[in-house]
Amino acid sequence: MKHYFRSARMVFSSLVLGCFSLAAPALAQEEIPEQSPGEILAAAPAEHWLPIPLTDLMVMTLPDAPDGSKRQAVIQLLPASLSGGHVRNVRTFARTRWWDGTKIYRVAKDFVTQFGGNPDAKKLPKGLETVPESEYYNAALGVKRDADMAALKAAVDYSNQYQDTEIRPLMKMIYENTGAQKVGFGGGWPIGSKTVDGELRYYPLTCRGSLSPAHYDPPDAGTGAEISVITGEAARSLDTTFGMVGRVIAGLEHLQNLPLGTDPGGFYADKSEYTEIESIRLASELPLADQPAYEYLASYSPALLQYIEAHGGYGNICTVPVPIRKVSR
């Protein structure tokens, strides 16, 4: 009998130790603090950070602020492979320095900051294209988005299966309530799609920071001389109603924090309130020391989904911007 009880005690002790050893990793896992968005980006593989081509960047310079601080905004244009006439026109305006001396004449709270041709009525440069509204869409955007999202799914599936991660798919985290049938990221850009006249069409989303050119009477969608910088998510209503040519990736605060216009729509009531634009330059035309350098987190990186989730309370695809960082040349 003594041997029986001794054996039972040994079995019981072994079971307790076994349960504890099984529970220990779980307890240890629970004790690991969740990573912050910054920590997630810092841990992303270096090869998942891709350079933004210098030829896709512009620099807007405003007069110094009242306190003497410099005011510059860096703009990333949609690459030529994903865009059309509007972006080509914008490059022409910058290359000919047409915007120099034009004005910011509208600042509407949490909506847009508008600048360019009106009210200066400057003579337009030669060689501009007439851009139809059909160019608000671009099939190449869909090809890029679908390829990047397929690569992202494969990377997430592999990580969840073999590296014990629990990364949720994009559409498990967001809801899209602004008209797009399907959304995703392609080449670092948020891209939507919808059916138009029985055809699935793809377009860049006008998220906060986007540049949207004014348009004229159809079928002329404008030259791009007048542009609104989107400063609030309410401007998602501009998707496919206006075009989208690029986004501000640094210095958006200089365009957003200007005095608000008091006339309807946020226009300035008096010309004395206008802010003059000193210059808008293609970054490739700047002196080497002044040329900016930036990278974006690849759309196929699982770190992108971890970064989005780490923000919590996520809404639509524009709520958390694609991570972009400044680097040294």
C-alpha positions as CSV (number, residue, x, y, z in Angstrom):
1,M,0.0,0.0,0.0
2,K,2.8,2.4,0.9
3,H,4.3,1.8,-2.6
4,Y,0.9,2.6,-4.2
5,F,0.4,5.9,-2.4
6,R,4.0,6.8,-3.1
7,S,3.5,6.1,-6.8
8,A,0.2,8.1,-6.8
9,R,2.0,11.0,-5.2
10,M,4.7,10.9,-7.9
11,V,2.1,10.7,-10.7
12,F,0.2,13.6,-9.2
13,S,3.4,15.6,-8.9
14,S,4.3,14.8,-12.5
15,L,0.9,16.0,-13.7
16,V,1.2,19.2,-11.8
17,L,4.6,19.9,-13.1
18,G,3.5,19.0,-16.6
19,C,0.5,21.3,-16.4
20,F,2.8,24.1,-15.1
21,S,5.3,23.6,-17.9
22,L,2.5,23.7,-20.4
23,A,1.0,26.8,-18.9
24,A,4.3,28.6,-18.4
25,P,4.8,29.5,-22.1
26,A,1.3,30.8,-22.2
27,L,1.8,32.9,-19.1
28,A,5.1,34.2,-20.5
29,Q,3.4,35.0,-23.7
30,E,0.7,37.0,-22.0
31,E,3.3,39.0,-20.1
32,I,4.9,40.2,-23.3
33,P,3.8,43.8,-23.8
34,E,2.2,44.6,-27.1
35,Q,4.4,46.5,-29.5
36,S,3.8,50.1,-30.1
37,P,3.4,51.3,-33.7
38,G,6.9,52.8,-33.6
39,E,8.4,49.5,-32.3
40,I,6.6,47.6,-35.1
41,L,8.2,49.8,-37.7
42,A,11.6,49.6,-36.1
43,A,11.4,45.8,-36.2
44,A,10.3,45.6,-39.9
45,P,12.9,44.0,-42.1
46,A,15.1,46.6,-43.8
47,E,14.2,45.1,-47.2
48,H,10.5,46.0,-46.6
49,W,11.4,49.7,-46.6
50,L,11.4,50.8,-50.3
51,P,12.8,54.1,-51.6
52,I,10.5,56.7,-53.1
53,P,12.1,57.7,-56.4
54,L,13.5,61.3,-56.3
55,T,11.7,61.9,-59.6
56,D,8.4,61.4,-57.9
57,L,9.0,64.1,-55.3
58,M,8.2,67.9,-55.3
59,V,9.1,70.5,-52.6
60,M,6.7,73.4,-51.9
61,T,8.2,76.3,-50.0
62,L,6.1,79.0,-48.3
63,P,7.3,82.2,-46.6
64,D,8.8,81.7,-43.2
65,A,6.2,81.5,-40.3
66,P,5.8,84.6,-38.1
67,D,8.2,83.0,-35.6
68,G,10.8,82.7,-38.2
69,S,10.6,78.9,-38.7
70,K,10.9,77.5,-42.2
71,R,7.7,76.2,-43.9
72,Q,8.2,73.4,-46.5
73,A,6.0,70.6,-47.6
74,V,7.3,67.5,-49.5
75,I,4.9,66.0,-52.1
76,Q,5.0,62.5,-53.5
77,L,3.4,62.3,-57.0
78,L,1.7,59.1,-58.2
79,P,4.3,57.3,-60.4
80,A,4.0,57.5,-64.1
81,S,3.1,53.9,-64.4
82,L,0.0,54.4,-62.2
83,S,-1.2,57.8,-63.4
84,G,-2.1,59.8,-66.4
85,G,-2.4,63.3,-67.8
86,H,-3.0,65.2,-64.6
87,V,0.3,64.0,-63.1
88,R,2.1,64.8,-66.3
89,N,0.6,68.3,-66.2
90,V,1.6,68.8,-62.6
91,R,5.2,68.0,-63.5
92,T,5.0,70.6,-66.3
93,F,3.8,73.2,-63.9
94,A,6.6,72.5,-61.5
95,R,9.3,72.3,-64.2
96,T,8.3,75.6,-65.7
97,R,8.0,77.1,-62.1
98,W,4.5,78.3,-63.0
99,W,3.2,78.0,-59.4
100,D,5.9,80.4,-58.0
101,G,4.1,83.5,-56.7
102,T,0.6,82.0,-56.9
103,K,-1.5,82.0,-53.8
104,I,-3.2,79.8,-51.2
105,Y,-6.7,81.4,-51.3
106,R,-8.9,78.8,-49.5
107,V,-8.5,77.1,-46.2
108,A,-11.6,75.1,-45.1
109,K,-11.4,73.4,-41.7
110,D,-10.9,69.7,-41.9
111,F,-11.5,69.7,-45.6
112,V,-9.1,71.3,-48.0
113,T,-6.4,73.9,-48.5
114,Q,-6.5,75.2,-52.1
115,F,-3.9,77.0,-54.2
116,G,-2.9,77.7,-57.7
117,G,-4.4,79.3,-60.8
118,N,-7.3,81.1,-59.3
119,P,-7.3,84.0,-58.5
120,D,-4.0,84.9,-60.4
121,A,-5.3,83.9,-63.9
122,K,-1.7,83.4,-65.0
123,K,-1.1,82.3,-68.6
124,L,-0.7,78.6,-68.6
125,P,2.5,76.9,-69.8
126,K,2.6,75.3,-73.2
127,G,2.3,71.5,-73.7
128,L,-0.5,70.8,-71.2
129,E,-2.9,67.9,-71.8
130,T,-6.7,68.1,-71.7
131,V,-7.5,65.4,-69.2
132,P,-10.9,63.6,-69.4
133,E,-12.7,62.4,-66.3
134,S,-12.0,58.8,-67.5
135,E,-8.4,59.3,-66.3
136,Y,-9.6,59.4,-62.7
137,Y,-9.4,55.6,-63.1
138,N,-6.3,53.6,-64.1
139,A,-6.3,49.8,-64.6
140,A,-2.6,49.7,-63.6
141,L,-3.6,50.6,-60.1
142,G,-5.7,47.5,-59.8
143,V,-2.9,45.3,-61.2
144,K,-0.5,46.7,-58.6
145,R,-3.0,46.5,-55.7
146,D,-4.0,42.9,-56.4
147,A,-0.4,41.7,-56.8
148,D,0.7,43.4,-53.6
149,M,-2.4,42.1,-51.6
150,A,-1.8,38.6,-52.9
151,A,1.9,38.8,-51.7
152,L,0.8,40.2,-48.4
153,K,-1.7,37.4,-47.8
154,A,0.9,34.8,-48.6
155,A,3.4,36.4,-46.2
156,V,0.8,36.7,-43.4
157,D,-0.3,33.1,-43.9
158,Y,3.3,31.9,-43.7
159,S,4.0,34.0,-40.6
160,N,0.9,32.8,-38.8
161,Q,1.5,29.2,-39.6
162,Y,5.2,28.9,-39.0
163,Q,6.1,31.8,-36.7
164,D,3.1,31.6,-34.3
165,T,1.9,35.1,-35.2
166,E,-1.7,36.1,-35.2
167,I,-1.8,38.8,-37.8
168,R,-5.3,39.7,-39.0
169,P,-6.1,40.3,-42.7
170,L,-6.7,43.9,-43.7
171,M,-10.4,43.5,-44.2
172,K,-10.8,42.0,-40.7
173,M,-9.6,45.3,-39.3
174,I,-11.2,48.0,-41.4
175,Y,-14.7,48.8,-42.7
176,E,-15.0,50.8,-45.9
177,N,-18.0,53.1,-45.9
178,T,-17.1,55.7,-48.5
179,G,-18.2,54.1,-51.7
180,A,-15.4,51.7,-52.7
181,Q,-16.4,48.1,-53.4
182,K,-13.0,46.8,-52.5
183,V,-9.9,48.5,-51.1
184,G,-6.2,47.6,-50.6
185,F,-2.7,48.9,-50.9
186,G,-0.5,48.8,-54.0
187,G,3.0,50.3,-54.2
188,G,2.4,52.1,-50.9
189,W,-0.9,53.8,-52.1
190,P,-4.4,53.1,-50.9
191,I,-6.4,52.0,-53.9
192,G,-10.2,51.5,-54.3
193,S,-12.4,50.0,-57.0
194,K,-16.0,50.1,-58.1
195,T,-18.1,49.1,-61.0
196,V,-18.8,51.8,-63.5
197,D,-21.0,51.0,-66.6
198,G,-20.6,47.3,-65.9
199,E,-16.8,47.5,-65.7
200,L,-14.6,47.2,-62.6
201,R,-12.4,50.3,-62.3
202,Y,-9.6,51.3,-60.0
203,Y,-8.7,54.6,-58.5
204,P,-6.4,56.2,-55.9
205,L,-8.2,57.2,-52.7
206,T,-8.3,60.8,-51.6
207,C,-7.0,60.2,-48.1
208,R,-5.8,63.0,-45.8
209,G,-2.8,64.7,-47.4
210,S,-3.8,63.9,-51.0
211,L,-3.6,66.4,-53.8
212,S,-6.8,66.8,-55.8
213,P,-6.9,69.0,-58.9
214,A,-9.9,71.2,-59.6
215,H,-11.9,70.3,-62.7
216,Y,-13.9,72.3,-65.2
217,D,-16.9,71.3,-67.3
218,P,-17.0,67.6,-68.5
219,P,-15.3,66.1,-70.4
220,D,-12.5,68.5,-69.4
221,A,-11.3,67.5,-65.9
222,G,-9.0,70.5,-65.6
223,T,-5.3,71.1,-66.1
224,G,-4.1,70.6,-62.6
225,A,-3.2,74.3,-62.2
226,E,-5.6,74.6,-59.2
227,I,-5.1,72.0,-56.6
228,S,-6.7,71.2,-53.2
229,V,-4.7,69.5,-50.5
230,I,-7.0,67.3,-48.5
231,T,-6.8,68.1,-44.8
232,G,-9.6,65.9,-43.4
233,E,-11.3,62.6,-44.0
234,A,-14.6,64.3,-45.1
235,A,-12.9,64.8,-48.4
236,R,-13.2,61.2,-49.3
237,S,-16.4,62.4,-51.0
238,L,-14.0,63.6,-53.7
239,D,-13.1,60.0,-54.7
240,T,-13.7,59.8,-58.5
241,T,-15.5,63.1,-58.5
242,F,-12.1,64.8,-58.7
243,G,-8.7,63.3,-59.6
244,M,-5.8,62.5,-57.3
245,V,-2.3,63.2,-58.3
246,G,-0.2,62.7,-55.2
247,R,0.1,63.3,-51.4
248,V,1.9,65.4,-48.9
249,I,4.4,63.2,-47.0
250,A,6.0,65.8,-44.9
251,G,5.0,69.3,-43.7
252,L,1.2,68.9,-44.0
253,E,0.9,71.0,-40.9
254,H,2.1,74.1,-42.8
255,L,-0.8,73.8,-45.1
256,Q,-3.4,72.7,-42.6
257,N,-2.7,75.2,-39.8
258,L,-3.1,78.4,-41.9
259,P,-5.8,80.9,-40.9
260,L,-9.3,79.6,-41.9
261,G,-11.1,81.4,-44.7
262,T,-14.3,83.2,-43.5
263,D,-16.2,83.3,-46.7
264,P,-18.5,80.3,-47.7
265,G,-16.4,77.2,-48.5
266,G,-13.4,78.5,-46.6
267,F,-12.3,81.1,-49.2
268,Y,-10.5,84.2,-48.0
269,A,-12.7,87.3,-48.0
270,D,-9.8,89.6,-48.7
271,K,-6.7,89.2,-50.9
272,S,-4.5,90.4,-48.0
273,E,-5.2,87.1,-46.3
274,Y,-3.7,85.0,-49.2
275,T,-0.5,83.1,-48.5
276,E,1.9,83.4,-51.4
277,I,3.8,80.3,-52.6
278,E,7.5,81.0,-52.9
279,S,8.2,78.0,-55.1
280,I,7.2,74.4,-56.0
281,R,10.1,72.5,-57.4
282,L,10.7,69.0,-58.7
283,A,13.1,67.5,-56.1
284,S,15.4,66.3,-58.9
285,E,16.0,69.9,-59.9
286,L,17.1,71.0,-56.4
287,P,20.8,71.2,-55.4
288,L,22.0,67.8,-54.3
289,A,22.2,68.9,-50.6
290,D,18.6,70.0,-50.7
291,Q,17.2,66.9,-52.3
292,P,14.9,64.9,-49.9
293,A,15.0,61.2,-49.5
294,Y,12.1,59.0,-48.2
295,E,11.1,55.4,-47.9
296,Y,7.7,53.7,-47.5
297,L,6.8,50.4,-45.9
298,A,6.0,47.9,-48.7
299,S,2.4,47.1,-49.2
300,Y,3.3,43.4,-49.0
301,S,4.9,43.6,-45.6
302,P,3.1,42.0,-42.7
303,A,4.4,44.8,-40.5
304,L,1.9,47.1,-42.3
305,L,-1.0,45.1,-40.9
306,Q,0.6,45.0,-37.4
307,Y,1.1,48.7,-37.6
308,I,-2.5,49.4,-38.5
309,E,-3.8,47.1,-35.7
310,A,-1.5,48.7,-33.1
311,H,-3.3,52.0,-33.6
312,G,-6.6,50.5,-32.3
313,G,-10.1,51.8,-33.1
314,Y,-9.4,51.5,-36.8
315,G,-11.9,52.8,-39.3
316,N,-11.6,52.9,-43.0
317,I,-8.5,52.4,-45.1
318,C,-7.5,56.1,-44.8
319,T,-7.6,56.3,-41.0
320,V,-3.9,55.2,-40.5
321,P,-1.6,56.5,-43.2
322,V,1.0,54.3,-45.0
323,P,4.2,54.5,-43.0
324,I,6.8,56.8,-44.7
325,R,10.1,57.8,-43.2
326,K,12.9,60.3,-44.0
327,V,16.3,58.8,-44.6
328,S,19.8,60.1,-45.3
329,R,21.1,60.3,-48.9
